[in-house]
Amino acid sequence: MNPLLLRSMFLVFFASVVGSFGAVFLKLGALRLNKNVLSFVNSRLILGVGLYLGSSVIYALGLRGGQLSVLYPIVSLGYVFTLVWAKLV
């Protein structure tokens, strides 16, 4: 197996894990929202957005060196991780 493809697979897998944490923190932050606009400035919501943005950057870096037909099934693992983290939290 090509070392560049392995690197891409690892990056996409890592992006899936990071993105799944982002989803959980977005949910935790959304629970703190109320009718006040300033409620959008809470640490969990900001962390969730940051993790989602970070996972998008990592995902884009991973796509550079691999084939989408190989990497995209790894992305779907993010949904599984999200279910696991949500159950644990």
KENU-699400 format. One record per residue (C-alpha): residue number from 1; z negated, y negated, x negated; residue in one letter; chain. Coordinates in steps of 0.5 Angstrom, whole numbers, padded with zeros to 4 digits. Each point is the difference from the previous one (the first is absolute). Layout:
BEGIN
REC   num       w       v       u   residuo   cadena
REC   NUM       Z       Y       X         A        A
...
END
This chain:
BEGIN
REC   num       w       v       u   residuo   cadena
REC     1    0000    0000    0000         M        A
REC     2    0002   -0007   -0002         N        A
REC     3   -0006   -0004   -0003         P        A
REC     4    0002   -0006    0004         L        A
REC     5    0000    0004    0006         L        A
REC     6   -0007    0002   -0001         L        A
REC     7   -0002   -0007   -0001         R        A
REC     8    0003   -0002    0006         S        A
REC     9   -0003    0005    0004         M        A
REC    10   -0007   -0002   -0003         F        A
REC    11    0001   -0007    0002         L        A
REC    12    0003    0002    0007         V        A
REC    13   -0006    0004    0001         F        A
REC    14   -0005   -0005   -0003         F        A
REC    15    0003   -0005    0005         A        A
REC    16   -0001    0004    0006         S        A
REC    17   -0007    0001   -0002         V        A
REC    18   -0001   -0007   -0001         V        A
REC    19    0003   -0002    0006         G        A
REC    20   -0004    0005    0004         S        A
REC    21   -0006   -0004   -0002         F        A
REC    22    0003   -0006    0002         G        A
REC    23    0001    0002    0007         A        A
REC    24   -0007    0002    0000         V        A
REC    25   -0003   -0006   -0002         F        A
REC    26    0005   -0004    0005         L        A
REC    27   -0003    0004    0005         K        A
REC    28   -0007   -0002   -0002         L        A
REC    29    0002   -0007   -0001         G        A
REC    30    0003    0000    0007         A        A
REC    31   -0007    0002    0003         L        A
REC    32   -0003   -0007   -0002         R        A
REC    33    0005   -0004    0003         L        A
REC    34   -0002   -0004    0006         N        A
REC    35    0003   -0007    0003         K        A
REC    36   -0001   -0004   -0006         N        A
REC    37    0005   -0001   -0005         V        A
REC    38   -0004    0000   -0006         L        A
REC    39   -0002    0007    0002         S        A
REC    40    0007    0002   -0003         F        A
REC    41   -0004   -0002   -0007         V        A
REC    42   -0004    0007   -0001         N        A
REC    43    0000    0004   -0006         S        A
REC    44    0002    0006    0003         R        A
REC    45    0006   -0003    0003         L        A
REC    46    0002   -0003   -0006         I        A
REC    47   -0001    0006   -0004         L        A
REC    48    0004    0004    0005         G        A
REC    49    0006   -0005   -0001         V        A
REC    50   -0001    0000   -0007         G        A
REC    51    0001    0008   -0001         L        A
REC    52    0006    0000    0005         Y        A
REC    53    0003   -0005   -0005         L        A
REC    54   -0002    0004   -0006         G        A
REC    55    0003    0006    0003         S        A
REC    56    0006   -0003    0001         S        A
REC    57    0001   -0003   -0007         V        A
REC    58   -0002    0007   -0002         I        A
REC    59    0005    0004    0005         Y        A
REC    60    0006   -0005   -0003         A        A
REC    61   -0001    0002   -0007         L        A
REC    62    0000    0007    0002         G        A
REC    63    0006    0000    0003         L        A
REC    64    0004   -0003   -0006         R        A
REC    65    0000    0006   -0003         G        A
REC    66    0000    0006    0005         G        A
REC    67    0004    0002    0006         Q        A
REC    68   -0002   -0002    0007         L        A
REC    69    0001    0007    0002         S        A
REC    70   -0005    0003   -0005         V        A
REC    71   -0005   -0006    0001         L        A
REC    72    0000   -0002    0007         Y        A
REC    73   -0003    0007    0002         P        A
REC    74   -0006   -0002   -0004         I        A
REC    75   -0001   -0007    0003         V        A
REC    76   -0001    0004    0007         S        A
REC    77   -0007    0003   -0004         L        A
REC    78   -0002   -0007    0001         G        A
REC    79   -0001    0001    0008         Y        A
REC    80   -0004    0006   -0002         V        A
REC    81   -0005   -0004   -0005         F        A
REC    82   -0001   -0005    0005         T        A
REC    83   -0002    0005    0005         L        A
REC    84   -0005    0003   -0005         V        A
REC    85   -0003   -0007   -0002         W        A
REC    86    0000   -0002    0007         A        A
REC    87   -0004    0006    0002         K        A
REC    88   -0005   -0001   -0006         L        A
REC    89   -0001   -0007    0001         V        A
END
